[in-house]
């Protein structure tokens, strides 16, 4: 699968949908995404980082980002977003 390379301060993120229930999270499989798309938290996995991105991120990091921002890209069954640097709000520490 060929993914686009991002430029400047952009980040390519594979979207992972989740939903909060009783203080915990569960992942929503692709088949259920349409139901929960606008009622879920947005987070994803960093797939590519532009050369001018200034924060400490690396491929594979899990990040949260602003809802309704970025350019959506669908490749196969997976959904990606191209985000500007300022739209990434934080990363999960494992």
Number of C-alpha atoms within 10 A of each C-alpha: 5 5 11 11 13 16 15 13 16 23 27 27 29 23 20 22 22 21 16 12 8 5 6 8 12 10 13 17 10 12 8 11 16 10 10 13 14 12 13 17 18 18 23 24 19 21 21 21 23 16 12 12 16 11 10 7 16 12 13 13 16 21 21 19 22 15 13 10 13 18 11 15 16 10 10 7 7 11 15 21 20 23 21 18 18 12 17 19 11 13 17 10 7 5
